Amino acid sequence: MIPALRRLPLNLAGLAVLAVCAFPVYWMAITALKPTAEIQADTPTFLPLHPTLEHYRTAVSAPGFGTFWRNSLLVTGASVLLALLVALLAAFAVARLRWHGRRAFLLLVFTAQMAPWEALLIPMYVIARDTDLLDSLTMLTLVYFMTTLPFTIVTLRGFLAAVPVELEEAARVDGCTRPEAFRRITLPLLAPGLLATSLFGFITAWNEFAFANTLIIKNQDARTLPVWLSSFANVFGTDWGATMAAAGLFMLPVLLIFLVLQNKVTAGLTAGAVKG
């Protein structure tokens, strides 16, 4: 009984934090289900009195809905895969090899991880303009790849360093080459790290707004979903019902991927444990 009482303040604090974090999502969901008259009423209600799906129909039927989904999926998927490939090679070089300048390289990676990427908006715009890559999904993919790469290198380096090098050496004694030993022995044990970093990269690239809004100017067909959300506001005001419905649709893929990968990451951490 006494340990339970001691944990009570922590449990209450956890519930309070959960309520504060979950309330905006709850308000977004119920606003999307309210008719416009209820949304604009002077007295807010915490449940929709007359639920409707009209705002979801408005969001889905908005011009370019399918195009913006395709753009976001292409940019996000390409940047995550490219970051995983490059970071895996870099993490292997840092964790397994000994070469001059390794510490300086790690310091640069950590510095890049701590740098505020918003400070690079203007330089990136100038680079895109001078290389004729404005309004290009290629430039946006490269930017997202660059922003997620430092974290991916740092994370994979930690997972790779936790795998005993003796496992690879034993495989090489049995006749495997170094790439074969890495692919057959180490790579499967890196599944938790690969999933964790891919999840972070996906969320980062999927939710990014500033670069997408700065680098995509004239070509409206190259916009992504975060920029699309702003299309429900005009000089006459904001359609809050459609905005909240679009935000819910925009959040749904991230939520589903997070729920799926979270279980796999936890299972991989347990299954990938190596006993000495």
BELFEN-V258166 format. One record per residue. NEAR is the number of other C-alpha atoms within 10 Angstrom. D_FIRST is the distance of its C-alpha to the first C-alpha in whole Angstrom. Layout:
<<NEAR,D_FIRST> <NEAR,D_FIRST>>
This chain:
<<5,0> <7,4> <7,6> <9,5> <10,6> <10,9> <11,10> <12,11> <11,14> <11,15> <13,15> <11,16> <12,19> <12,20> <12,20> <12,23> <11,24> <11,25> <12,26> <11,29> <11,30> <11,30> <11,32> <10,35> <15,35> <13,34> <14,37> <18,39> <18,39> <18,39> <25,42> <26,44> <24,44> <23,45> <18,49> <17,50> <8,51> <18,47> <19,47> <12,49> <9,48> <8,47> <8,44> <10,42> <14,40> <10,36> <14,38> <17,41> <11,43> <9,46> <14,45> <14,48> <14,48> <16,51> <23,50> <20,49> <13,53> <17,54> <20,52> <15,53> <11,57> <15,57> <13,60> <17,59> <15,55> <12,56> <16,58> <20,55> <16,52> <16,55> <17,55> <22,52> <17,51> <15,54> <23,53> <24,50> <18,50> <17,53> <26,51> <25,48> <15,50> <18,53> <25,50> <22,48> <14,52> <14,53> <24,49> <21,49> <13,52> <19,51> <22,48> <16,50> <14,52> <20,50> <18,48> <13,50> <10,53> <10,55> <9,57> <8,58> <9,57> <14,53> <12,51> <10,53> <13,53> <16,49> <12,49> <13,51> <17,49> <15,46> <11,48> <16,49> <18,45> <11,45> <11,48> <9,48> <14,49> <10,51> <9,53> <13,55> <15,56> <13,59> <10,60> <19,59> <18,61> <15,64> <14,64> <17,63> <13,66> <10,69> <10,68> <11,68> <17,65> <22,64> <22,63> <17,62> <20,59> <14,60> <23,59> <26,56> <22,55> <15,56> <22,54> <25,51> <24,51> <16,52> <21,49> <24,47> <26,48> <20,47> <21,43> <29,44> <26,46> <20,43> <18,40> <26,43> <23,44> <14,40> <19,40> <22,43> <14,42> <14,39> <19,42> <13,43> <14,47> <9,48> <15,47> <22,50> <16,52> <13,52> <17,53> <16,56> <11,57> <10,57> <11,59> <15,57> <14,59> <12,56> <12,56> <15,55> <20,53> <20,51> <13,51> <13,50> <16,48> <20,46> <16,46> <13,44> <22,41> <22,42> <20,41> <23,37> <21,39> <22,42> <18,40> <21,38> <24,41> <21,43> <18,40> <17,40> <25,44> <24,44> <19,41> <16,43> <24,47> <22,46> <18,45> <17,47> <16,49> <13,51> <20,53> <25,54> <16,55> <16,57> <26,59> <22,60> <13,62> <10,65> <11,64> <14,62> <13,62> <20,60> <25,57> <30,53> <27,51> <21,49> <19,53> <22,53> <18,50> <13,52> <14,55> <18,54> <13,55> <9,58> <5,60> <6,60> <8,56> <13,53> <16,52> <19,48> <28,48> <26,50> <24,48> <24,45> <26,46> <28,47> <20,44> <16,42> <15,45> <18,45> <15,41> <12,41> <13,42> <16,40> <11,37> <11,38> <13,39> <17,36> <11,34> <11,36> <16,36> <16,33> <10,32> <16,35> <18,34> <14,31> <13,32> <18,35> <15,33> <11,32> <12,35> <16,37> <11,35> <11,37> <5,37> <4,39>>
